[in-house]
Amino acid sequence: MSLLQIKNLSVEFGSEKNPFRAVEGLDLTVDQGEIVGIVGESGSGKSVTMMAMMGLLEGQGRIVADKLEFDGKDLLTISARARRKIVGKDISMIFQDPMTALNPSFTVGYQIMEVLKLHQGLHGAALKQRALELMEMVEIPAAASRLAAYPHQLSGGMSQRVAIAMAIACNPKLLIADEPTTALDVTIQAQIMELLVSLQQSQNMALILITHDLAVVAEVAQRLAVMYAGQVAEMGKVPDIFRHPAHPYTEALLKSIPEHSKGAHRLSTLPGIVPGQYDRPSGCLLSPRCPYVQQRCRDERPELTPYPQGAVRCHFPLYDKESR
Amino acid sequence: MFAFILRRLGLLLPTFFGITLITFGLIRLIPGDPVEVMVGERTLDPQMHADAMHRLGLDKPLYLQYVDYLGNLASGNLGESLVTKESVWKEFATLFPATLELARMVMLFAAVFGLLAGVIAAIKRGSIFDHGVMGLALTGFSMPIFWWGLILIMFFSVKLGWTPVSGRLDLAFDIAPRTGFMLIDTWLAEAADPEINAGAFKDALMHLILPAIVLGTIPLAVIARMTRSSMLEVLREDYVRTARAKGLSPARVIFIHTLRNALIPVLTVMGLQVGTLMGGAVLTETIFSWPGIGKWLIDAISRRDYPVVQNGILMVATLVILVNFTVDILYGIANPRIRHAK
């Protein structure tokens, strides 16, 4: 059985009369110890999906799903109190900007120990010992003296390490990393990714990696979901998708990686922007930008359809040469 | 932290000087002098007037008077009242506890209810509670103190008879002033002699309630509005989301992770409110015949009692400065980024 099962998840914002669907009919499963990448442009619903699952939307979004299960527990019907026993312990999350993700008024040590106290009931010397251990696990130099440091005294990379230490404090089964390296320097990015992957392996936790860096996904993830405008456009194993993308959007994303354009005159781009709240096409959401668009795409919205290597939301998937 | 405190102290000295100059100058800008006011409507022989001014040392050039004043201050001499011939310090020390008692009650009232209202309004943003509280806060903020005081007296004291109209304690009680704080004195007296002084504490409290509400309305409104907007700002911060993602209870997220940071601007406003409070105390004490320094200063101004006005205001201003200084230090404690700033 999968660790995380999401079926037909939708998240709506705005008023009842004039709702905006940030996430629409999303399916996702994550197995124990697996790394799943979620890629997509800004505003494609990657973060919102994860926040909805963790109950971090705080009543702002309306969440509907056929199934939202973690480790056999139904997150849809669970009480807020019971959810808080899971969140931060079995599922934890690290965020994009480490410089603002830590509370400026408390020491790093306090913020790490807070989780340990809450979920594991540690106190006294054992608590401090465990906090130190975690700081060392995330390779923070001079960990003992850094426990008393305030976030503003740390660099971005160090802050992200602290955030990771906080997230893995209770040996979570699932770690969600929401663009963990986007706000960091390139050299630090590689270090943080390496750290995440090595922790994932040593702790045998599942890792959902939200990113728009396809190179990172190619390197570390086993499976990949490509999101577009709140929907999953394509899902499958990483090597399959990278070799033979089935969705035109995935193909365009891959073509836009600069390394793929070596020798070519211009970097390939996909013209246009993700449709917003008021300009959603009635057919396929990609239809205004799709290079292969046909009349059926404009009229009829495609469903996510399984095929041997994965699933794709397209009337004319790229593997199906005869249909176009 | 020590260096931080020293730096702040260094900034106080020029402020202090400015205050002496302003109080010294302003009171002398008001037409009339102490002698004229004492004599009143009767015509005054110019020679007698000059003699009296000479006796008071008010015939010297202004800059010499100012130097004398500073010299006296430096040696800790606050002078004596031209009218009562009592030492200014002694009068101040006798009357100040009454004002302090009122001010502390006011700040307690305003801080507790202001913070609470602000926090709840922020959490329930857009709700009826939020709109109601913010509407009331705006009304409270715009309320003229003297009018508000009279309305409350008319309703609660005259019509309903729930609270006394004026003063600090019913005349029937004879309480020995030990601390100068009526609540403490009556409590001690009641404990010492329960039969004679039964009900004295409650009576003192009832005397305090209306003035505290009147004087506390503006600080309450300001604190509530400031808390709300500051809370709303901090609630949007990434670290609040991090706190939620840790699985912390809503109470912990709000009161530890959010309020702690939201308090920083609120603290500053509270410090500034102490100044407003002293200004308001003048009106409130006059309305409620509260025997504090506000009423004392008003009387001194109308008598052109220069030493009392100069030094009385100086003490009040010093107090406000000290409170703001304390706030600055609290600010440093609440915000590690300021504490570490070089």
Interface residues (C-beta under 8 A of the other chain):
Chain A: M54 L56 E58 R83 R84 K85 I86 V87 G88 K89 S92 M93 F95 D97 T100 A101 L102 N103 P104 S105 F106 E114 V115 L118 H119 Y150 H152 Q153 A163 M166
Chain B: E237 D238 Y239 R241 T242 A243 R244 A245 K246 G247 L248 S249 H257 R260 N261 A334 N335 P336 R337 H340
